[in-house]
Amino acid sequence: MAATDLAAASAGAPRAHRVHPGFRLTLGLTITWLSLIVVLPIAAALVKVAGLSWEDVWRIASSERALAAYKLSFGLSLGAALINLVFGTLTAWVMVRYRFPGRRILDAMIDLPFALPTAVAGIALATLYAPSGWLGAPLAALGLDVAFKPVGILVALVFVGLPFVVRTVQPALQDLDPALEEAAATLGASRAQVVRWVVIRQLLPAALTGFTLSFSRAIGEYGSVIFIAGNIPMVSEIAPLLIVVHLEQYDYAGATVLAVAMLVISFVMLLLINLAQRWSGHRPGGAH
């Protein structure tokens, strides 16, 4: 009898409310918004490509000019992200661990690539590194040409991607307990061992996240690159510019094929980076 009463009471009991109400509404809005902003444009591009024959798609996507543009864009984006991974982490370390005059000004300058229009950044970099520029002239005297060369693209990509690493690593550094470093030093670890086995292990997931964001930004960067790149086909022509060239020629099918090719390559590379990030966060001794 008691069991029957308990079941009846349970059946008539009010349903427990979620701690955060509105789950179905917010989830529906999120899915709808992402569908409109992300899914539909990608689906439209895929539908456009599906209307072409496989031979046409392969011919456009694997042309010599397109392959050169892929190699330049993805190779320099990867190189810029690696540079930002090292120097962005070092910059975050200085900003968190040290106090010095002008620190707040320097901290604000790190966000400058976020606020500066990309075209303005490109013009400024091209002027600075031109053969007659403040930095370009002494570099040219040494036989180093930056502007209108692939190395100029690298400089622009480093410029726009640096804040992503710094702003991702900074919170992780602020949350890093100095007691861990002190304990390791007390146990006899050298400073290099403390940095390697304590600091780097704790910062690695955040640093890889910043690396991914920097790499993603560099792949699609256009405005800050075209003014300093030179835009010479097969030499300094990035993939986004090649897409624009097709659009200016009213070759919408060709532009879409190149865009989808970049999308596929980017997705694969980002997937590999994210897998590496998850592995670093779940391996023994890694940050969780």
Order of alpha helices (4+ residues) and beta strands (2+ residues): alpha-alpha-alpha-alpha-alpha-alpha-alpha-alpha-alpha-alpha-alpha-alpha-alpha-alpha-alpha-alpha
